[in-house]
Structure formats: structure tokens, C-alpha cells
Amino acid sequence: MTRLTERKCAPCATGTPPLAEAEVKRLLAEPDPAWSVVEEGKATRRALRFADFYRTMAFAHAVAWVANA
């Protein structure tokens, strides 16, 4: 099986069931174990910490720039 980080996203077909929570946890641990499953397996989360306000805002602006592209 290919690594998760080497695969491309594709929309799921209508009616595709969600992955089991155990499978989600296994896949999340592959790229980065800092990710966690929350909200009864319906969402994923990763907390980030930055050294100071400047670096926090630089990251937020970078994410906004990518999201807007």
C-alpha cells in the first residue's frame, strides 16, 4: 500500500460510509502523530504552538494566503 502522504485526494461517491475510528487513527499517525480524532470520530484536530505572536500571525497569514489561492 502507498503511503498516505503520496496519495491524492478524490471525492467520495455518494453514500460512501465514513472510515472506522480505528482506521482514521491509523492513517493520521502516518504523516504526523500530533493529529487526533475528536467529536466521536467526525473530525480531526491538531494543536500548534508558536514561540511568539509574530510567528503565530505569520502562520495564520500563510494559511489564509494558501486558502485563498
N, C-alpha and C positions, 0 to 999 in steps of 0.2 A: 504494500500500500504506500502511496506517496505521502510525503509529509504534508501536514495541513498548510504550512506556510508556502508550499509550492503549488497549491491548487488555486483555481479561480472560482469566484462566486457565480452562481447561476440561480435564477429564481426557481423556487419550488413549484411543482404543479399544484393546482387547486386540490385541496383535500389531503395533501401530504401531512402525515401526523408529525408532531414535534419529536425531537430526539428524547430518549430517556435521560433523566438527570445524570445517571452514571456515565452515559456516553458523552454528554456535554462536558462533564468534569474531566474526563479523559482527554478530550480534544483540546480543552482550554489549557491543560497543563503542558501541552506540547510546545506552543510558541512562547508561553511565559506563565510560570506557576503563580504569578501575582493576581491573576484573574480568578473570580469566584462566581458561583451561581447563587442568585438571590431570587426573592419573590416566588418561592415554591417552584423553581426551575424555569420561570418565564422570562428571566432577564440575566444578564451578566454584568459584573462590576469590577472595576479596578481602581484602587485609590492611588493617587500620585502625590508625592511630596516634593517640594522645591525648596532650595536653600533660602530664597528671599522673594519678596514681592515682584521684583524686576523679572526674575526667571519664571515666576508663575504667570505673569502677564504676557511675557514673550511666548510661552507655550500656548496660552489661550488665543493669542493673535494668530499664531501659526495654524492652529486648528481651524479658526474662523476662515483664514485665507484658503486652506485646502477645501473646506466645506463649501465655500462659495465658488470654487473653480468649476 
